[in-house]
């Protein structure tokens, strides 16, 4: 045979083995244990706080509920189906988004809660 080398085939580990699925779930498990708890938004009656981070470090952004000027919500088709969305929150005195979260569970509920706090429907005196 004379000529250039040609690919005949390609083989990989089967997805039908226990080892393949163990690797997939253990990787997802690491994400769940190490990263997921460090990325969250917390709302109190006075402020909203976003924590972002990983096992090596992170940061936190907080703003007063009174200073919120814009809450933008984007819900893609898959987000609508599974109950998540992308949210961006701006405050007075800033032209950039200060708090943003992509793939936030119950993003619509967060927006409604912020609007209720701004309107005085949820305050510290009502129990």
N, C-alpha and C positions, 0 to 999 in steps of 0.2 A: 504494500500500500504506500502510495506516494501522495503527499499533500499535507495540509495543515491539520493540526489537532482539532478535533470537534468534540463537543460535550455529548455524552451518551445518556447521562441521567444524573439525578441528585437524590440523596437519601438523607433523612433526618430522623430524630427520635420520634417514635409514635406518640400521638396525643392520647392514645388508648392505654397508656401504661400508668401505673401508680406513681412512678417517679416524676413523670411530667406534671401531674396534677398536684403532687406534694410541693414541687417547686413553685407552681403558680400560687397556691394558697399560702405558702409560707411567706412569699414576697408580699402578697396583699396583707397578710397578718402583720408584717413589719411596718407597712405603711399605716395601718390602723393603730398600732401601738405607739409608734414613734412620731408621726406627723399629724395625724387627724386631730388628736386632742389639743394641739397647740395652735390651731387655726379656728377662731370663733369670733362671733359678735355677741356682745352682752349689752342689754338695754336695761337701764334703771329708770326710775321716775325723773331723774335729773340729767343723765348723760348716756351716750352710746360709746362703747369701747370695742375696738377690733384688735385682737391679738393675732399676729402672724409669726410663724417660726418653725424651727425644726430642733433636733436634739443638740445642735451646736449653738443656737442662739435664736433671737427673734426681736420683734419690736411690737410696740403697742401705740395705737392712735385713739385718742378720746376727744369727744366734743360734747358741748352742752346741747341738750335738746332744743333750747331756745334759739341757738345759733344755726340750726339746720335750715337751709334755704331751698334745697332741691333733693328729691329722692327719685332717681331714675331706675326703672325696672325693665329688664329685657327677659322675656320668657320664650326661648326657642321651642320648636315643636316637641322635641324630646323632653324638655323641661316641663312643658304643659302636661305631657303624658305621665311623667314620673314625679311631679310636684317640686321642681326646683327652678331657680332662675338666677340671673346675674343682676346685682344691685350696685348702684353707685350713689354716694351721699356727699353733698357739698355743704359747706357752711358759709356763713357771712364772712366777708373779708378774704375769701379765697376763690380764685377762678378755676382752680383744678379740683378734681375729685379727691377727697381726703380719705374716704372709706369706700372700698370696693371689694366685692366678693363674687367670684365666678363659681357657679354651681352650688349656690346656697339653698339648702333645704328650707321650704316654707318661706321663700322670699316675699311672696305676697302678704303673708301674715306679718312679717317684719315691717313692711311699708305701712300696712294698716295700723299697727301698733304705734309707729312713729307719728302718723297723722293724728291718732287718738290722743297721744301725749301732747302734741302741739296744740290741739283743740281743747285741752283741759278735760277730756273725758276720763282719763286715767290720772289720778294724782294721789299724793301720799295720804290725804285725809279720808278718801273713800276706801273702805275695807269691805 
